[in-house]
Each structure stands twice: as C-alpha cells, then as structure tokens.
C-alpha cells in the first residue's frame, strides 16, 4: 500500500479463499524502511481481516496470545 498500490497482498479475494478452507490466522506487515512509514495502512489491513480472521503478533519471532 505504501508504494501506491490499491490492494493489499494478499487481496480480499485471496483472504476469502483462505477463510473458506478453514484459515483463521494472519500476520500484518508493512516492509517498512523508515519511521515515517511505520504502521502506514494498518487501519486498512485491520479492517480487511475483521470478522473471522485473527491477527497474530510475534515478539522475538514467537507468537504471543493477545
């Protein structure tokens, strides 16, 4: 999204397919290279996975439960 794209990767269609086969966990990342870009598009991503998908947070490469 930070490079001017209009859809995320994966896009809504692919997330729907993932859900339809039982997928529930996703991670959100931005490939940020500067502080100004940190969390850019996070609200969009959070709304995209709202519903039956659940975000997973990693600390030191280990998932934590929120």
C-alpha positions in Angstrom: 0.0 0.0 0.0 2.9 2.4 0.7 4.1 2.2 -2.9 0.8 3.4 -4.3 -0.9 0.0 -4.8 -4.7 -0.1 -4.4 -5.0 -3.6 -3.0 -3.0 -5.4 -0.3 -1.2 -8.7 -0.8 -3.0 -10.9 -0.2 -6.0 -9.1 -1.5 -9.6 -9.5 -0.3 -10.4 -12.4 -2.7 -7.4 -14.5 -1.6 -8.2 -13.9 2.1 -11.8 -15.1 1.3 -10.4 -18.3 -0.2 -8.1 -18.8 2.8 -11.1 -18.4 5.1 -13.2 -20.8 3.1 -10.7 -23.6 3.6 -10.5 -23.0 7.3 -7.8 -20.4 7.7 -8.1 -18.1 10.7 -4.7 -16.6 11.5 -2.9 -13.9 9.6 0.0 -11.6 10.2 0.1 -7.9 9.2 3.4 -6.4 8.0 4.4 -3.3 6.1 8.0 -3.9 4.9 8.8 -0.6 6.5 12.1 1.0 5.8 11.6 4.3 7.7 9.9 5.6 10.8 7.6 7.7 8.7 6.2 4.6 7.1 5.7 2.6 10.3 2.1 1.3 10.5 1.1 3.0 7.3 -2.1 1.2 6.1 -2.6 -0.6 9.4 -6.2 0.5 9.7 -6.9 -0.7 6.2 -5.3 -4.1 7.0 -7.1 -4.4 10.3 -10.5 -3.7 8.6 -9.6 -6.2 5.8 -9.2 -9.1 8.3 -12.1 -8.1 10.6 -14.6 -10.9 11.1 -13.4 -14.5 11.3 -9.7 -13.9 10.7 -7.5 -13.3 13.7 -4.2 -11.4 13.6 -1.2 -13.0 15.2 1.5 -10.9 16.9 5.1 -12.0 17.1 7.7 -10.9 19.6 11.2 -12.2 19.1 9.9 -14.5 16.3 7.5 -16.2 18.7 3.7 -15.8 18.5 2.0 -14.3 21.6 -1.6 -14.5 22.6 -3.5 -11.2 22.9 
